[in-house]
Amino acid sequence: MGDKPARRFFVDLRRRNEFDEWGLELQGGWSGGATWVEVAYVRRNTPGSQAGIRRGDRLVTVNDEFVVFSEVREVMEALNRDGA
């Protein structure tokens, strides 16, 4: 994808309750030898797809937490924390 973002996109991602899934599969991250955590797959009819998240999108912040140098596990924990 390169270093220049293809688009800038901010989304307020919400789910009905803590048991709903986001519908996102993430890849990359610090432990994978990359710095970016990217969306690898978005399942249809989930909060992720309804918010307009697409495959290849890179996550920069989650719940106001900078996640560029994070592992995928840490990003998923941030998604599930604090009123998400």
N, C-alpha and C positions, 0 to 999 in steps of 0.2 A: 504494500500500500504506500510505502514511502513515508517521509517524515512530515510532509505537509498534509494537514487534514483536508479530506474531501468536502466536509461540511461541518458546521458548528451546530450543535443540537443540544438543547437543554430539555430535560423531561422530569416531570414530577411523577415518579412511578409509585403507584399505590396498589394494594391488594385488599380484598374484602376482609380477610382475617389472616392470622398468622399461619394458618394451615394451607392457604393457597400458595401455589408455586409461582415464581416470577416468570417461568417459561424461557429462561435464558441458559445457554450453555456457554461458558467462558473458556478462553485458552490464552496461552502466553504467560505473561507475568514474570516477575523477577527470577523465580526458581527455574523457569523454562529457558533462561538465557536471553530473554527479551525484556524490554522495560514496559511495554504496553500490555494491558489486559484487553483483549478483543472479544467481541461477541462472535462465537463460532456458529451458533444456531439459535433461532427464535421459534418457539412452538406457537402455532396459530391459536387464536382465541385465549390468550393469556395476557396478564397485565403488560408484559414486555412487548408483545405484538400490537396490542391496542394503543400503546404509547408511541408507536412508530419506530421502535428500535429495530435496526437491521443488522444482518450478518456483516461483519467487518467493522462495525462501530467500535471505537476505542473509548474506554472509560478513563476519565481523568479524575473526577471526584465522585464520591458516593456518600450521601448524608453529610456533606461539607467536609469530608475526609479525603485528602489527596491520596490517590491509590496507584499512581503511575509506577512506583517502585515496590509494589506489593505483589504477593503471590495470589493466585486465584482463590485459594482458601480464605485468605484475609479479606478479599473483596466480597466474597459471599457472606462472610460474617458481618461485614459492614452493611450489606444490603438488608440483613435480617435484624439489625440492631436499631434501637431507639425509634419506635413509632412507625417503622416502615411497614 
